């Protein structure tokens, strides 16, 4: 795949990439008109069915919105399940389901804020693995390690005040750290500092940082998969089968279209939902083996965790409706150690998101995002992390690269579709049964999914090195040393905490959290060495990195049509002279006329929608 088609930070989803884009138009059959795939000389964005400012039919918005929600499902569910063990919730499945519902709900809010007021691109927001590593490091401090009795299912009474206090106390500490660290991201975004920081961050900083997000999680994946290696292997088999071997195989699906009534259309289901299909099929296998008593019924016998009833009757216990609200676990508390650790995750998340913005703009037919849009996007992501901390998801929010890849599959880049996806996440977050369903997935099934997901994240981190000259001994040393130190130093610190004690408790906690967070150690060393060891811009990969970020889009849309603030805010409030100096306000060109811009945008929108009506023979009005 050419570099121009890759996310600059390497976070494109390999599940979504195939050799050519000719068969991405999934919603028509072989004899129907393929919107965006035929050669149209009168419109440059010929590969899109709908560009970022277009409004597809309402039913298509709902369908594609649900698809984006399902695409993000694996990451959204994985984060609360990994955190639950460190929060002492391993044997409280009902509370795990509440955490899953909460992260769905908050992700929906953050998605709507980002699309409407943030960078204004069709990009989904959700939990981030970049926060997971420092969170686990913070919860591994001696003060926050789970009592031994919480690891014994027979001694855990989920409704007892003592147990509730144990896990909520840890959650409130995590909430406070996330909320304070999010203020740093808000400041960096709305002050415009992100552009300054990006001058010093290149592939040799990002590669070890992202790689070390997933590598330290091998223990969690191995423990879960080891609960029954047979079931974990079946899960891996189906996910790999669908995402790699069958990704180019279309599946005939009945579709209703006004012009052709009910007919069959070929859709690449395996490519779109590999994780969901893999989990569902393995779950059914576990259910059949549970009903037939193939799996042991004794909790102490190997293989019991693969039973579908091993996590209790959480589905019947969960309420039908549950509205998550800020402070639902109590008032957040703050510790210096936790804040510094989460800030390391914030920096990594910001750099990932900037790359996602450029990739999303290319795939949605938008011009490259200007500085004011990037500043707003990072600032709104900081607000999203603040909300996530207030609601108590145990995590922050970031842009989802998987959904950027999904834009390339559907060839629908409309941001209205992502608005629909955000609404779907909001609704599912209020249905308690939905979270309970995912919380009850057997442990080895989750372990198999983790092995695939963490492997892909690791490879994605390494893929950033394509921009640097890896024939250079300088670059080989920086990457190799950063990775190895990011694994070695945290391991030693965890086993020798007494050797680093200074006598000041708060300082001891800061040092321990930072030095046990592999992504911080590796990322810091990569950043320091890359900016101090002599090397040319080309050798360091900065030229190729910046070129891939700033590649112009072929779409005819003007920057102001895509990135200006909505509801006339950009033209009414940012027209004042002093607003030009705000990093988040669009810069108005000389002789700018709000009415002129509006009439141009209206004319452009009418023209494009008229073309689409002619091509697709559908009604685009909602």
N, C-alpha and C positions, 0 to 999 in steps of 0.2 A: 504494500500500500504506500503510495507516495506520501511524503511528510506533510504536504498541504492538507491531507485528509485526516490527519491525526490531531487530537487534542494536544496543545503545547506542553501540558504537564503529563502527558501519557495516559490520562485517565479515560481513554475511550474503552468501551466494553467490547472485548474480543468476540463476545457472543453475537454482536450485531454486525460484524464486518464480513462482507462477502466480496467476490471478485468484481462484479460490476453492478451498477445501479439499475439496470434495465428491468429487473423483475421485482423492484421494491414497491411497485404500485399494486398494493395488495387487494384493493377493493373492487376490482373488475376482473372479468374472465378474459379468456384469450380472444374472444370476438368483440369485446366491448371497447369503446374508446378509452384509451389510457391517458388520463389527464397528467400533463407534465412530462410524459415520456416520449411523445412524438416531437419532432423538430418543429419549433415555432420560431420563425425568424423575426417576428414582430415583437417578441418578448424575451428578454435575456434569461429570466429565471425559468427555463424550460423544464427543469428537473423537479419542480415543486407543484404539487396539486393545489396547495394553499400556502402563501407566504405569511410572514409574521403578523401583518396588519389585516389579513383577510378574515372573514367570518364564515366558517363552513356551516352547513345545515345543522340544526340543533341536535338531531339524532346522531350525526357523525361526531359532534363535539362530545356528547355523552359517552359514546362507544370508545373513542380514542382517549378520553379522560380516564375511563376505567382501565384501559390498557396501560397508561402511564402509571397509574396507581399499582397495578399488578406487577409492573416491571420493577418498581422500587420496593416491592414487598419483602424480598429476601433480606435486604439490608435493614429495613425498618424493624423486622421481627428479630433479626439476629442480635441487635445491640441490647435490648432489654434482657434477652435470655442469657447473654454473656455476663452482664452486670449483676444478674440476680444472685449468682453464687457469692460474689464479693459483698453484696448487700445482705447476706444471710437469708436469702429468700429461696434457697434451693428446693425446699420442701413446702413452699407456700405458692402453689400454682395459681390460686385465685388472684393474689396480689400481682403475680407476674402478668396475668391477663389485663389487670388494670394499667400496668406500666405500658403494655403494648397499645392499649386503647388511647392512652395519654399521648404517646409519641405519634400515633396516627393523627390525633386531633391537632396537636401543635404543628405538625408538618403541614397540615392543610392551611392553618392560619398563616404560617411563614411563606408558603407558596403563593397565596393570594397577595400578601404584602410585596413580595419580590416582583411578581409579574405586573402588578398595578402601579407600585410606587418606586420599586427598586431599579434594577437594570432594564426591566420591561422586555425581556426576552422570554421565550417559552421554555423556562427552565424550572424543574421541580426542586423543592427543598425537602430535606429529610435528615435523619440522624447521621453522624459522622464517626467513622472509625478512628479519626485523628484524635478525638477526645477520649477514646476508650482506653488507650494505653496509659496516659497520665492519670485517668480516673482509677484504674486498677492499681497503679502505683501508690496513689494516695490512700486507697482503702486497704493496702497491705501494710501500712504503718502499724506499729504495735498497739497504738490506741484504738485502731479501727478494725483489727482482725476479729473475725467472727468467733464468738464463744463456741467451745467444742459441742455443747448440747444442741446448738442450732443445726449441726451437720447430721444429727440423728433424727430420722423421721418419726420415731416412736416418742421422742421427747418434745417435739414441736407442736404446740397448740396455737394455730394461726390467729385465733381470736383473743388470746391472752394478752393483757396489758404489757406484761414483761417482754414478750416477743415483739409486739408492735413497737415498743420503745426502742428495742435493739436495732431493727432495720430502719425505722424512720429517722433515728438519730444520725445514721450514716447517710441516708438520702438527703437530709437537710444540710449536712456538711458539704456534700457534693453539689447541691443546688447553689449554695452560697458561693463556692469557688467558681462555678460556671457563670453566675450572674456578674461577679466582679470582673472576671476575665473578659466577658462579653463587652464590658464598657471600654476595654482597650481596643477591641475590634471596631466598636462604634466610632471611637475617636480617630483611629487610623483611616476608616472609610470616609467619614464626613469631613475630615480635615484635609484629605487629598494626599496623605502620607504614603498610601499604598503604591503610588507611582514612583516615589523616591526609593522605597524599599525594593521594588522590583528590579532596580538597576544593579543590585548586588546579588540577586538570587538567580541562579542558573541551573542547568541540568545536574551539575555535580553536587548541588545542595538538595534539590528535590528528590533525586534518585535514592539516596540513602534514607531520607526522611520517610518517604512513602513505603519503601521496602521494609523498613523497621516498624511500620504500623502493624503489619500482619505477621512477621516472623516470630515475635515474642508470644503470639497467641497459639502457637503450635500445641502447647500443653492443654489448653482448653479444648481445642479440636480433637486432640488425641484421646483425652479422657471421655468425651462424649461419644466419639466413634467407637471407642473401646468397650462401651457398654454392650455392644453386639456387633462385631466386625462384619458379620454376614449382611445384616440390614444396612449398615453404613456403606458397604461395597455396592449393594443394590441401588442405594440412593445416588452414589457417585456415578454408577453405570448409566442410569437413566438421564441424569443431568448432562453428562458428557455426550451421550447418544443424541439427545435433542439439540444441544447447543453447538455441537461440532459436526456430527455425521449426517444429521437430518435437517440441518438449518436451511438448506436450499430446496427442500421437498415441500411443494405446496399441498395444502389439504382443501378439498372441495367443501365449502360451507354454504348452507342455504342463506340467501340474502334477499331482502325485499327492497326494490327500487321502484319509484313511482312510474318511471317510463317503461320498465320491463317486468313489473310485478315481482313475483317470487321466482328466483332462479339461483343457480349454484355459482359461487365465485371462489377463486383460489386464493387462500390466505396462508401466509407462512407462519403457522401457529407454533411450530417447534422452535423457530428462531425468536419469536416474540416472548414465549412463556416457558423457557426450558426449566427454570428452577421450580416454578409453580407446578408444572406437569410432573417433574421428577419427584417432588415432595408428595403430591397427591397419589401417584401410583404406589410409591413405597408405603405410604400411610395405609392404603387399602390392603397391601400385602400383609402388613403388621396386624391389621384388623382381622383378616381371615385366619392368620396363624394364632391370634389370641382367642378367637371364638372356638377354634378347633383344639385349643389347649396344647398346641405345639410348644409355645413358650412356657417356661416354668411359672407357677403361681406363687412360689416362695420368694419374697423380696431379697433373700440372702443368696439366691442361686444366680449364677451368671446367665444373662439373657432376659431376666425379668424386666429390665428397663425398656425392652423393645415392645412390651405389651401396650396396647392402646389405653388400657385402664390403669396403667402403673402410676399415673399422676392424679388418680382419684376422679371423682365425678364433677370436675370443675365446670363442665358445660352446663349442668343443671343448677349449680350453685351461682353462676354468674348472672347478674341482672340483665334484663333485656335492654334497658336504657340506663346509661350512667353518664352524667355530664362532668367531664374533668374541669377543674377550676384552679386558679392560682392559690398556692399555699395549702393544697389538699393534704400534704404530709406534715404541715406545721410551718413555723417561721424559719427560713433558712439561716444557717450559722456560717461563719466565715473563719478560715484559717489561712495564714500566709502561705504555708507549704502547698496547699491545694490550689491556690490562685496561680502561683508561679508555674506549677505543672500544667494547668489547663491552658495558660498563655502559650506554652510551647505548641499545644494542639491547635490553638487559634491561628498562630502564624502559618502552620502547615495548611490548615483549612483555607485560609485566605489565598495562598498561592495557588492551591488547587482550583479554587473558584474562578480566579482570573483567567486561567487557561480554559475552563469550561465556558466562560462567557464568549471567548473568541470562537471556540468550536461550535457553540450553539448558534452564533450569528451566521457562520458559514452555512450550516445545515438548514437554517430557517429562512434563508434568502434575505438576510439583513446586512447592512453595511457593518464594518468592524465597529465595536462599541467605542464611543469617545470617552475621554477621561471622566467627564461628569457622570456618565452612566455607570462606569466601573466604580467610581467613588460611592455613588448611591447604592449600588449592588452590595458592596462590601459592608457599608453602613447598615443597610437593611438586614443583611445576614447577622450582623452584631445584635440588632434588635431581636431577630429571631432566636439567637442564643439566649438573650435576656429573658424572652418569653418562655423558652424551653426550661430555663432554670427556675423561673417563677412557678411554672406548672408542675415541675418535678418529673421530667422525663429521665433524668440521670445522664443526659447527653445534651449536645448543642444541635445546631442545624448547619447544613452546607448544601451546595448545589450538587445534584445527583448526576454523575457522569453517565450512568446507565440510561437515563432518560434522554440525555443528549444523543446517545447512540440510537435510541428509539425513533428520533426525528428522521434519521437517515433511512429507517426501514419504511415508515409510513409515508414519507415525503409530504407530510402535513406539518408545516412550521407555524401554524397559527397559535398565538398566545391565548386565544379564547379556549382552546383545547386544554391547556394547562390550568386555566381557571376552573374548568370543569373537573379536572383531576384533583385540584385542591379542594373543591367542594365535596368530591367523593371521599377524600381522606377525612374531612371534617365529619361527615355523616357516619362513616364507619367507626370513627373514634367515639361516637356517642352510643353505639350499639355494643353493649358489654359482651354479648355472645360472640362477636367477631374476634375480639381479643382472646376470649377463652378458647376458641377453636385453635388458634395458633399456639397458645400456651400449652395445649395438651398434646402437641406433636411429640412422639416418642423420642427419647434422648439420642439414640444412635442415628435416627434420621436427621436430626439437627447436626450431629457430628459429621455426617457425610456431606451435608451442605456446607458446613464450615470449611472442610478440607478443600472443596472446590473454590469457594469464595476467597479464602485467604491465599490460596495459591495464585489466583488471578490478580489479587491486589499486589502480591509480591512481584509478579512478573510485570505488572503495570509500572511499578516503581523503577525496575531495571530498564524498562523500555525508554525512559527519558534519556538514557545514555546515547541513543541514536543521534542526538544533536551534537554530542561532543566527539572529539577525535580520540577514539579508544585505542589507537595505535601509539598514543603518547604515553610514555612512562609516568609523566606527571599525573595525568588523569587516572591511570590505573592505580597509582598509589593512593590518590585522594579517595576514590570510591572504595577500594579494597580495605584501606585502613579505617574509614568511617563505618563501614558495615561491621567489620570485626570488632572494633571498639564498642559499637552500639550493642553488641551481643555480650561481650566480655565484661565490660565495666558494670552494667546492671546486675549481672550474675554475681560478681564478686561483692558488690555493695549489699545485695540481699542477704548474703551469707556472712557478712562481716560488718554489721551495722555498728557494733561497739567501737570499731577502729576510727569511725568518723565523728564521734561525739565531741562537740566543742564546749559543752556545759550550758549552752543557751538552747533551750528546747525548741523555740521557733526556728532558729537557724538550722538546727539538726534536722528538723522535718523538711525544710526547704531543700537542703542538700540531698537528703535521702530520696525525696520524690523526684527531683531533677535527674539524679544519677541512676535511678532505677527505671527511668523512662528512656527506653532505647532510641526512640525516634528523636528525642531531644539531644542525646549524646551524639548520635550519628549525624543528625542534621547540623548541629553546631560545629562539629569538626569539619564536615564538608563545606559549610559556609566559610569558616575561618581559613582553612587551607586553600580553598579555591580563590579567595580574595587576597591572599598574602603570597602564595607561591607564584613566581613570574610565569605568565602564559599569555598568548595572544587571544583576542576576542574569538577568533575562529577556532583555535585549539580548545578553548573553554566551552565552545558550543553556543555562545551568546548570540552570534550572528545568525545562525540557523534558527535558534530559539525565537529571536525577535522577528525574523522574517516570516516564520510560520504563524506567529501571533497576529501580525499586521497585514497578512495577505488580504487583498481587496476582494469583496464579494462581487459577484456578477449581477446582482440584482439592481434594478433601476430605482428602488426606493431611496428616498433621501433620508439622511441621518435624523433630521428633525421629526420626520413622520414616525420613526420607530422609537426614538429614545427621549423625546420631550416628555415632560410631566403631563399626566392626564387631566381631564376636566378643565382645560384651559389654564392650569396653574403655571405652565411654562411660559405662555404668552402674556398672561395678566400680571403675575407676581414677579417673574424673572425679567420683565422688560425694564425695570428700574436700573439705573446705571450702577448703583452700589451692589446690586445682585450679581453683576458680572464677576465679582471677585469671590463669590461663594463657590467652592469646589464641586458642589452638587447641582448647580444651576446650569442649564444650557447656555452656551455663549452665543448671543444674538449677533448676526453679521450686520455690517453697516447697511442702513436703508431697509432694515427688517420691518416687515409689516405682518402683524398677526393675522389680519384678514386675508392677506395674500397667501400666507402659509396654509390657512384653513381651506381656502378655495382650491389651492393646489392639491392638498391632501384629499379633499372631497372628490375632485376631478380624477385624481389618480386611483382612488379607491373604487369609484364608479366604473372606471375603465377596466380595471382588473376584474372586478366582480362580474361585469358584463361579459368579459372573455370567458370567465369560468362557467357562467350560466350556459353560454353557447357550447362550450366543450363538454360539459358534464350533464347538461340537460336536467339540472336540479335547481330547486329553489333555495337560494342562499339566505333568505330572510328568516330571522328567528321570530 
